[in-house]
Amino acid sequence: MSDAKLQGVLLALSQVARQLSAVPSNQPGPDANCVKLNTNENPFPLPMMVMQSALAALERHYLYPEDDNLSLRDAAANAYGLSQDQVIAGNGSSELMGLIYRAFLAPGDSVAMMSPGFSFNRKLAMLQGARFLEIGWGESYSLPIEQLLRGPAKDAKFILLANPNNPTGTFVPVAEIDSLVAQSDRLIVVDEAYVDFAPDDALRLVNRHSNLLVLRTFSKSYAAAGIRVGFGFGHPELIGRLRNLQNVFNMNLIGHAVGISILSHRAAYDENHRYIKDERHRATIALSQLGFSVIPSHTNFLLARVPPGQDGNWWQASLERQKILVAVFPDDGLENYIRVSIGTKTQMDAFLSAARDISESLKIQSLPVKHR
């Protein structure tokens, strides 16, 4: 296509699409030799019975998956004590989040998110031409209910909060969420991606409040990030309209089979969850001894303020040179933090060893030079 024709095609893009730059096709892939602690996956294999369900589903690869995810929704409803029409299933909870933005936001509308929070929500709002309002957490990461009800977020079409929160790992008591939803006349979306590592959940509030949506995913606690299984729970009228927005055959056969099997064998993950909590505790103590300030976490990751002298980007680069991948964030107030996913003992040993080596090298560099 000539440059002139290409320019004509690009000018025909929607206003929102014109704001997006083209993603380069030659981005380097991840180094397979690195210890990957930057995206909060669960590092353990699927339980054998779940793996067998995936292999059995693969034998039916020539068939379309079940329309409207009926069997998967029914399994989730039975597992969580709800009705099938209160459940939507998605290609990860990220698909469901995108549906909510499409359903509720028109150009010029606003959406409010507790901040810091999951940054991809900014892009979802931009794609709808909506204003994205970031509302700071209260003291000790409490929920600022009055500000959400009567402050800058009072005209937002919906309020989004993650509990436990990403990237801080903090947890809001469910009673605070119950109070917010009860007092609000807008939709409240609670993203519970990490809830299996937390002390409580908000799913029981779904039957109590028609303006609440709860999202779940099997990516974090159920080791199925690459299979893409997520759920939304809410009032049947709201869930039914969101289902009507979904793409046909939005999930695949393996996702259906694995999701149903996980729902039938959730107890098989209990040891996995205990292991991650134990490693989280061990890493918290070890990092604290190295001068990091670690925020108490209710997830499968830690957000840690690095010791004085360097920022998060410096530590990320230093760890990457030792083949350890961690996450950093450009958000105001997070420049001096790194986020570390909790992996296997071997992975965490490698991370902590690298962090100790870096800390020791910093101490040596700061020693005064002795002159003869």
C-alpha positions, 0 to 999 in steps of 0.5 A, a space after each residue: 500500500 502506498 504512503 498516500 493510500 495508507 494515510 487515507 486509511 489511517 484518517 478513516 480510523 475512529 478518533 479513539 483509534 487514531 490516538 493509538 500508536 501501532 504496536 511494533 512487531 519485533 519486540 523481544 520475547 522474554 528470556 527463558 532463563 530468567 526467573 519470572 516474578 513480574 506478572 503474578 502467575 501461579 508457578 505450579 502445575 495443574 492438579 492431575 485431574 484438571 490436566 486430564 480434563 484439558 487433554 480430554 477436551 483437546 480431543 474435541 478440537 474440531 468442534 465449536 465450544 458450547 455457546 454462552 458457556 452454559 455448562 461452565 456458568 452452571 458449574 460456577 453457580 453451583 460452586 458459589 451458591 448462586 443461580 446460573 443467570 447470576 454468572 457470566 463466564 469470560 476469556 479471563 476477567 479482563 474480557 469481562 472488564 472490557 464488557 463493563 466499560 463498553 456497556 456503561 461508558 459513552 464518550 465524555 462519561 467518567 469512571 472512578 478507580 481506586 488508585 494505585 490500581 490496575 493500570 490497564 483500566 486507564 486504556 479501557 476508559 480511553 477506548 470508550 472516550 471516557 474520563 478516568 478518575 483516580 481516587 486515592 486510598 484512605 489512611 492505611 489503605 482504607 476505603 474513602 467512602 465519603 469521597 467516593 459518594 460525594 467527592 470527585 467520583 460522585 458522577 462516575 458511571 461506575 466505581 472500580 476497586 480491586 480487593 485485594 488490590 493490585 499493585 499494593 496487595 492490601 485488603 479492605 474489610 468486606 464490611 466497608 465494601 458492603 457500606 459503600 454499595 449500600 449507600 451508592 446508587 451507581 454500579 460498584 465493580 469489585 475485582 477479586 482476582 487475588 481473593 483466594 489469598 485473602 481472609 474474606 470475599 464479597 461474593 455473599 453481597 451479590 444477593 444483597 445488592 443489585 448494583 454490585 458486580 464481583 469479578 473472579 479469575 482462575 489466573 492467579 490462585 488456580 494456575 490457569 493464566 494461560 488458559 483464560 478463565 474468568 467470571 462475573 457475578 451480579 444481578 441477572 438483569 445486569 449479567 444478562 445484558 453483559 452476556 448479550 455483548 459478548 463475542 460468539 464462542 468467546 471461550 474455547 473447549 479447553 477453557 470450559 473443561 479446565 474451568 469446570 474441573 477446577 470448580 470441582 476440585 478447588 480443595 486440591 489447591 489448598 496446599 498450593 495456596 498455603 505454600 504461597 502464603 508461607 513463601 510470601 511471609 519468608 520473603 517479607 522477612 528477608 526483604 525487611 532484613 535487607 532494608 526494604 519496607 514491605 507492605 503487608 500483602 493478601 495476594 501472591 505478590 509483595 510490593 516493597 519500597 526499596 532501600 534509600 539511595 536507588 529507585 525501583 527502576 534501578 533495582 529492576 534493572 539490577 535484578 534483571 542483570 542477574 536474570 530475575 524479573 520483577 515489576 515497577 510502576 510509573 505511577 506517582 508515589 510508586 517510583 521507589 517500589 518493586 513488585 515481586 510475584 511469589 514463586 516456588 522456593 527455588 525461584 524465591 531463593 534465587 530472587 533473595 540471593 540476587 537481592 542480597 548480592 546487590 545489597 552487599 555490593 551497595 555497601 561495599 561501594 559506600 565504604 570510605 576509601 582508605 588512603 595510605 
